[in-house]
Amino acid sequence: MKFEDVSLGTINFSNFGSDLIFDIWSTYDGHSLGKIHCKNVKEFECKNMLDGEELFGSYIALVKIESKTLIMESGEVWIKVISNEITSTL
């Protein structure tokens, strides 16, 4: 599953910190497009090269969900999550 040209809204912790929930926003009008829920996170990596700018609301060129892996990337942001299960309402 792939999505292009979105913004990273918020990241919330759930289930005593073992789950991550990403709110994905529209780049056009800022409304929520849906959520990506990573259940029982095994690995989380984030590279933020925004030079002090806020990560939230930043542009994400590509969101990929493959099996139990979520990857979000743009020129300045790269996020990888490996978890037991990933569900999406996008």
N, CA, C and O atoms as a GROMACS GRO file, in nm:
protein
  360
    1MET      N    1   0.085  -0.116   0.000
    1MET     CA    2   0.000   0.000   0.000
    1MET      C    3   0.090   0.123   0.000
    1MET      O    4   0.183   0.132   0.081
    2LYS      N    5   0.063   0.219  -0.090
    2LYS     CA    6   0.144   0.340  -0.100
    2LYS      C    7   0.055   0.463  -0.105
    2LYS      O    8  -0.054   0.461  -0.163
    3PHE      N    9   0.102   0.570  -0.043
    3PHE     CA   10   0.035   0.699  -0.046
    3PHE      C   11   0.141   0.805  -0.073
    3PHE      O   12   0.253   0.794  -0.023
    4GLU      N   13   0.106   0.906  -0.151
    4GLU     CA   14   0.202   1.011  -0.185
    4GLU      C   15   0.149   1.148  -0.148
    4GLU      O   16   0.028   1.170  -0.140
    5ASP      N   17   0.242   1.240  -0.124
    5ASP     CA   18   0.212   1.382  -0.101
    5ASP      C   19   0.116   1.405   0.014
    5ASP      O   20   0.004   1.453  -0.005
    6VAL      N   21   0.160   1.370   0.134
    6VAL     CA   22   0.081   1.391   0.256
    6VAL      C   23   0.166   1.468   0.357
    6VAL      O   24   0.283   1.498   0.332
    7SER      N   25   0.107   1.499   0.472
    7SER     CA   26   0.178   1.563   0.582
    7SER      C   27   0.166   1.476   0.706
    7SER      O   28   0.065   1.409   0.726
    8LEU      N   29   0.270   1.477   0.788
    8LEU     CA   30   0.266   1.405   0.915
    8LEU      C   31   0.196   1.492   1.017
    8LEU      O   32   0.244   1.599   1.053
    9GLY      N   33   0.080   1.445   1.063
    9GLY     CA   34   0.004   1.521   1.162
    9GLY      C   35   0.063   1.505   1.300
    9GLY      O   36   0.145   1.586   1.344
   10THR      N   37   0.021   1.402   1.369
   10THR     CA   38   0.069   1.377   1.505
   10THR      C   39   0.115   1.232   1.517
   10THR      O   40   0.082   1.147   1.434
   11ILE      N   41   0.190   1.206   1.622
   11ILE     CA   42   0.227   1.070   1.660
   11ILE      C   43   0.182   1.052   1.804
   11ILE      O   44   0.222   1.127   1.893
   12ASN      N   45   0.098   0.951   1.827
   12ASN     CA   46   0.049   0.924   1.961
   12ASN      C   47   0.093   0.785   2.006
   12ASN      O   48   0.106   0.694   1.924
   13PHE      N   49   0.115   0.772   2.135
   13PHE     CA   50   0.148   0.643   2.194
   13PHE      C   51   0.021   0.584   2.252
   13PHE      O   52  -0.063   0.656   2.307
   14SER      N   53   0.007   0.453   2.241
   14SER     CA   54  -0.110   0.383   2.294
   14SER      C   55  -0.063   0.251   2.355
   14SER      O   56   0.051   0.209   2.335
   15ASN      N   57  -0.151   0.188   2.429
   15ASN     CA   58  -0.122   0.056   2.486
   15ASN      C   59   0.007   0.059   2.569
   15ASN      O   60   0.096  -0.024   2.551
   16PHE      N   61   0.016   0.157   2.660
   16PHE     CA   62   0.130   0.174   2.750
   16PHE      C   63   0.262   0.193   2.674
   16PHE      O   64   0.367   0.149   2.719
   17GLY      N   65   0.254   0.259   2.558
   17GLY     CA   66   0.373   0.292   2.481
   17GLY      C   67   0.419   0.187   2.383
   17GLY      O   68   0.520   0.208   2.314
   18SER      N   69   0.348   0.074   2.373
   18SER     CA   70   0.394  -0.029   2.279
   18SER      C   71   0.335  -0.011   2.139
   18SER      O   72   0.380  -0.077   2.045
   19ASP      N   73   0.237   0.078   2.123
   19ASP     CA   74   0.177   0.107   1.993
   19ASP      C   75   0.205   0.252   1.954
   19ASP      O   76   0.213   0.339   2.040
   20LEU      N   77   0.219   0.277   1.824
   20LEU     CA   78   0.231   0.412   1.770
   20LEU      C   79   0.116   0.436   1.674
   20LEU      O   80   0.083   0.350   1.592
   21ILE      N   81   0.054   0.553   1.684
   21ILE     CA   82  -0.055   0.590   1.594
   21ILE      C   83  -0.017   0.720   1.526
   21ILE      O   84   0.002   0.823   1.592
   22PHE      N   85  -0.006   0.716   1.394
   22PHE     CA   86   0.031   0.832   1.313
   22PHE      C   87  -0.095   0.890   1.250
   22PHE      O   88  -0.171   0.817   1.186
   23ASP      N   89  -0.119   1.020   1.268
   23ASP     CA   90  -0.229   1.090   1.202
   23ASP      C   91  -0.171   1.152   1.076
   23ASP      O   92  -0.076   1.230   1.082
   24ILE      N   93  -0.229   1.119   0.961
   24ILE     CA   94  -0.179   1.166   0.832
   24ILE      C   95  -0.274   1.274   0.780
   24ILE      O   96  -0.395   1.254   0.775
   25TRP      N   97  -0.217   1.388   0.742
   25TRP     CA   98  -0.296   1.503   0.698
   25TRP      C   99  -0.281   1.528   0.549
   25TRP      O  100  -0.184   1.486   0.486
   26SER      N  101  -0.379   1.596   0.495
   26SER     CA  102  -0.376   1.641   0.356
   26SER      C  103  -0.278   1.757   0.343
   26SER      O  104  -0.274   1.844   0.430
   27THR      N  105  -0.200   1.759   0.235
   27THR     CA  106  -0.112   1.874   0.210
   27THR      C  107  -0.189   1.991   0.154
   27THR      O  108  -0.138   2.104   0.152
   28TYR      N  109  -0.311   1.968   0.107
   28TYR     CA  110  -0.390   2.074   0.043
   28TYR      C  111  -0.466   2.159   0.143
   28TYR      O  112  -0.462   2.282   0.136
   29ASP      N  113  -0.538   2.094   0.237
   29ASP     CA  114  -0.618   2.173   0.330
   29ASP      C  115  -0.594   2.140   0.476
   29ASP      O  116  -0.660   2.197   0.564
   30GLY      N  117  -0.502   2.049   0.505
   30GLY     CA  118  -0.464   2.021   0.643
   30GLY      C  119  -0.557   1.931   0.721
   30GLY      O  120  -0.533   1.908   0.839
   31HIS      N  121  -0.664   1.880   0.659
   31HIS     CA  122  -0.754   1.793   0.736
   31HIS      C  123  -0.697   1.651   0.742
   31HIS      O  124  -0.615   1.612   0.659
   32SER      N  125  -0.742   1.576   0.839
   32SER     CA  126  -0.693   1.440   0.860
   32SER      C  127  -0.744   1.348   0.749
   32SER      O  128  -0.864   1.346   0.720
   33LEU      N  129  -0.653   1.272   0.689
   33LEU     CA  130  -0.690   1.173   0.588
   33LEU      C  131  -0.714   1.037   0.652
   33LEU      O  132  -0.782   0.952   0.594
   34GLY      N  133  -0.660   1.017   0.770
   34GLY     CA  134  -0.675   0.890   0.839
   34GLY      C  135  -0.557   0.864   0.930
   34GLY      O  136  -0.468   0.947   0.947
   35LYS      N  137  -0.558   0.746   0.989
   35LYS     CA  138  -0.454   0.709   1.085
   35LYS      C  139  -0.388   0.578   1.044
   35LYS      O  140  -0.448   0.493   0.978
   36ILE      N  141  -0.262   0.565   1.084
   36ILE     CA  142  -0.188   0.440   1.068
   36ILE      C  143  -0.152   0.394   1.208
   36ILE      O  144  -0.083   0.464   1.282
   37HIS      N  145  -0.198   0.274   1.244
   37HIS     CA  146  -0.179   0.221   1.379
   37HIS      C  147  -0.078   0.106   1.371
   37HIS      O  148  -0.105   0.003   1.309
   38CYS      N  149   0.036   0.124   1.433
   38CYS     CA  150   0.141   0.021   1.440
   38CYS      C  151   0.132  -0.044   1.577
   38CYS      O  152   0.161   0.019   1.679
   39LYS      N  153   0.091  -0.171   1.579
   39LYS     CA  154   0.067  -0.241   1.705
   39LYS      C  155   0.189  -0.321   1.748
   39LYS      O  156   0.249  -0.394   1.669
   40ASN      N  157   0.223  -0.307   1.875
   40ASN     CA  158   0.336  -0.377   1.937
   40ASN      C  159   0.465  -0.353   1.859
   40ASN      O  160   0.520  -0.444   1.797
   41VAL      N  161   0.511  -0.228   1.862
   41VAL     CA  162   0.628  -0.185   1.786
   41VAL      C  163   0.753  -0.259   1.831
   41VAL      O  164   0.784  -0.266   1.950
   42LYS      N  165   0.825  -0.313   1.734
   42LYS     CA  166   0.950  -0.385   1.759
   42LYS      C  167   1.072  -0.296   1.733
   42LYS      O  168   1.174  -0.308   1.801
   43GLU      N  169   1.060  -0.207   1.634
   43GLU     CA  170   1.172  -0.120   1.596
   43GLU      C  171   1.118   0.013   1.545
   43GLU      O  172   1.020   0.016   1.470
   44PHE      N  173   1.182   0.122   1.587
   44PHE     CA  174   1.145   0.256   1.542
   44PHE      C  175   1.272   0.333   1.509
   44PHE      O  176   1.362   0.345   1.593
   45GLU      N  177   1.281   0.386   1.387
   45GLU     CA  178   1.394   0.469   1.345
   45GLU      C  179   1.339   0.597   1.286
   45GLU      O  180   1.240   0.595   1.212
   46CYS      N  181   1.402   0.709   1.318
   46CYS     CA  182   1.360   0.838   1.264
   46CYS      C  183   1.482   0.923   1.236
   46CYS      O  184   1.567   0.943   1.322
   47LYS      N  185   1.491   0.972   1.113
   47LYS     CA  186   1.596   1.065   1.075
   47LYS      C  187   1.528   1.196   1.038
   47LYS      O  188   1.451   1.202   0.943
   48ASN      N  189   1.558   1.300   1.115
   48ASN     CA  190   1.496   1.431   1.097
   48ASN      C  191   1.605   1.530   1.060
   48ASN      O  192   1.690   1.565   1.142
   49MET      N  193   1.602   1.576   0.935
   49MET     CA  194   1.702   1.672   0.888
   49MET      C  195   1.635   1.806   0.854
   49MET      O  196   1.670   1.870   0.756
   50LEU      N  197   1.540   1.846   0.937
   50LEU     CA  198   1.463   1.968   0.914
   50LEU      C  199   1.530   2.092   0.970
   50LEU      O  200   1.471   2.200   0.966
   51ASP      N  201   1.651   2.082   1.021
   51ASP     CA  202   1.725   2.197   1.073
   51ASP      C  203   1.647   2.277   1.177
   51ASP      O  204   1.632   2.398   1.166
   52GLY      N  205   1.597   2.206   1.278
   52GLY     CA  206   1.528   2.273   1.388
   52GLY      C  207   1.380   2.298   1.365
   52GLY      O  208   1.311   2.343   1.457
   53GLU      N  209   1.330   2.272   1.246
   53GLU     CA  210   1.187   2.290   1.220
   53GLU      C  211   1.108   2.177   1.285
   53GLU      O  212   1.163   2.071   1.314
   54GLU      N  213   0.982   2.201   1.307
   54GLU     CA  214   0.893   2.104   1.370
   54GLU      C  215   0.869   1.985   1.278
   54GLU      O  216   0.842   2.002   1.159
   55LEU      N  217   0.879   1.864   1.332
   55LEU     CA  218   0.854   1.742   1.256
   55LEU      C  219   0.706   1.731   1.220
   55LEU      O  220   0.671   1.687   1.110
   56PHE      N  221   0.620   1.771   1.313
   56PHE     CA  222   0.476   1.757   1.291
   56PHE      C  223   0.428   1.862   1.192
   56PHE      O  224   0.461   1.980   1.204
   57GLY      N  225   0.351   1.818   1.095
   57GLY     CA  226   0.305   1.905   0.988
   57GLY      C  227   0.401   1.906   0.870
   57GLY      O  228   0.376   1.973   0.770
   58SER      N  229   0.510   1.830   0.881
   58SER     CA  230   0.609   1.828   0.773
   58SER      C  231   0.560   1.743   0.656
   58SER      O  232   0.482   1.650   0.672
   59TYR      N  233   0.610   1.778   0.539
   59TYR     CA  234   0.574   1.710   0.414
   59TYR      C  235   0.635   1.571   0.410
   59TYR      O  236   0.752   1.552   0.443
   60ILE      N  237   0.554   1.473   0.369
   60ILE     CA  238   0.599   1.335   0.349
   60ILE      C  239   0.567   1.298   0.205
   60ILE      O  240   0.451   1.292   0.166
   61ALA      N  241   0.670   1.273   0.125
   61ALA     CA  242   0.651   1.244  -0.017
   61ALA      C  243   0.591   1.106  -0.039
   61ALA      O  244   0.511   1.088  -0.131
   62LEU      N  245   0.629   1.008   0.044
   62LEU     CA  246   0.584   0.871   0.021
   62LEU      C  247   0.563   0.798   0.153
   62LEU      O  248   0.648   0.803   0.242
   63VAL      N  249   0.449   0.731   0.164
   63VAL     CA  250   0.418   0.644   0.277
   63VAL      C  251   0.400   0.504   0.220
   63VAL      O  252   0.317   0.483   0.131
   64LYS      N  253   0.478   0.408   0.270
   64LYS     CA  254   0.468   0.269   0.223
   64LYS      C  255   0.438   0.178   0.342
   64LYS      O  256   0.503   0.185   0.446
   65ILE      N  257   0.337   0.093   0.324
   65ILE     CA  258   0.306  -0.009   0.423
   65ILE      C  259   0.321  -0.143   0.353
   65ILE      O  260   0.247  -0.174   0.259
   66GLU      N  261   0.417  -0.222   0.398
   66GLU     CA  262   0.442  -0.353   0.341
   66GLU      C  263   0.452  -0.454   0.454
   66GLU      O  264   0.545  -0.447   0.535
   67SER      N  265   0.359  -0.546   0.460
   67SER     CA  266   0.356  -0.648   0.563
   67SER      C  267   0.356  -0.583   0.702
   67SER      O  268   0.258  -0.519   0.738
   68LYS      N  269   0.462  -0.596   0.777
   68LYS     CA  270   0.469  -0.542   0.913
   68LYS      C  271   0.562  -0.423   0.922
   68LYS      O  272   0.612  -0.391   1.030
   69THR      N  273   0.588  -0.356   0.808
   69THR     CA  274   0.681  -0.244   0.804
   69THR      C  275   0.614  -0.119   0.747
   69THR      O  276   0.547  -0.125   0.644
   70LEU      N  277   0.632  -0.008   0.815
   70LEU     CA  278   0.586   0.123   0.769
   70LEU      C  279   0.709   0.208   0.741
   70LEU      O  280   0.798   0.218   0.825
   71ILE      N  281   0.712   0.269   0.623
   71ILE     CA  282   0.820   0.362   0.589
   71ILE      C  283   0.757   0.492   0.540
   71ILE      O  284   0.672   0.491   0.451
   72MET      N  285   0.800   0.604   0.598
   72MET     CA  286   0.758   0.737   0.554
   72MET      C  287   0.884   0.813   0.518
   72MET      O  288   0.979   0.817   0.596
   73GLU      N  289   0.886   0.874   0.398
   73GLU     CA  290   1.008   0.941   0.357
   73GLU      C  291   0.981   1.065   0.273
   73GLU      O  292   0.884   1.074   0.198
   74SER      N  293   1.071   1.158   0.289
   74SER     CA  294   1.080   1.278   0.205
   74SER      C  295   1.228   1.314   0.202
   74SER      O  296   1.311   1.237   0.250
   75GLY      N  297   1.262   1.427   0.148
   75GLY     CA  298   1.402   1.466   0.145
   75GLY      C  299   1.461   1.492   0.282
   75GLY      O  300   1.580   1.472   0.303
   76GLU      N  301   1.379   1.538   0.377
   76GLU     CA  302   1.427   1.576   0.509
   76GLU      C  303   1.387   1.480   0.621
   76GLU      O  304   1.445   1.485   0.730
   77VAL      N  305   1.290   1.394   0.596
   77VAL     CA  306   1.237   1.306   0.701
   77VAL      C  307   1.236   1.161   0.652
   77VAL      O  308   1.198   1.134   0.538
   78TRP      N  309   1.280   1.070   0.738
   78TRP     CA  310   1.273   0.927   0.709
   78TRP      C  311   1.233   0.856   0.837
   78TRP      O  312   1.302   0.866   0.939
   79ILE      N  313   1.121   0.784   0.833
   79ILE     CA  314   1.071   0.712   0.950
   79ILE      C  315   1.046   0.567   0.910
   79ILE      O  316   0.986   0.539   0.806
   80LYS      N  317   1.094   0.475   0.994
   80LYS     CA  318   1.071   0.332   0.970
   80LYS      C  319   1.020   0.270   1.100
   80LYS      O  320   1.077   0.290   1.206
   81VAL      N  321   0.910   0.194   1.088
   81VAL     CA  322   0.852   0.126   1.203
   81VAL      C  323   0.829  -0.020   1.165
   81VAL      O  324   0.770  -0.049   1.061
   82ILE      N  325   0.877  -0.110   1.248
   82ILE     CA  326   0.847  -0.253   1.232
   82ILE      C  327   0.765  -0.293   1.353
   82ILE      O  328   0.805  -0.270   1.467
   83SER      N  329   0.649  -0.355   1.327
   83SER     CA  330   0.560  -0.392   1.437
   83SER      C  331   0.491  -0.525   1.405
   83SER      O  332   0.505  -0.578   1.295
   84ASN      N  333   0.417  -0.577   1.502
   84ASN     CA  334   0.346  -0.703   1.481
   84ASN      C  335   0.233  -0.691   1.381
   84ASN      O  336   0.205  -0.784   1.306
   85GLU      N  337   0.168  -0.574   1.378
   85GLU     CA  338   0.053  -0.554   1.289
   85GLU      C  339   0.040  -0.406   1.258
   85GLU      O  340   0.062  -0.321   1.345
   86ILE      N  341   0.004  -0.375   1.134
   86ILE     CA  342  -0.019  -0.236   1.094
   86ILE      C  343  -0.157  -0.227   1.030
   86ILE      O  344  -0.188  -0.300   0.936
   87THR      N  345  -0.240  -0.137   1.084
   87THR     CA  346  -0.371  -0.111   1.025
   87THR      C  347  -0.376   0.035   0.982
   87THR      O  348  -0.311   0.121   1.041
   88SER      N  349  -0.456   0.060   0.879
   88SER     CA  350  -0.464   0.196   0.825
   88SER      C  351  -0.608   0.231   0.791
   88SER      O  352  -0.683   0.147   0.741
   89THR      N  353  -0.646   0.356   0.817
   89THR     CA  354  -0.776   0.406   0.775
   89THR      C  355  -0.762   0.504   0.659
   89THR      O  356  -0.857   0.576   0.627
   90LEU      N  357  -0.645   0.508   0.595
   90LEU     CA  358  -0.624   0.596   0.480
   90LEU      C  359  -0.697   0.542   0.359
   90LEU      O  360  -0.692   0.602   0.252
   0.00000   0.00000   0.00000
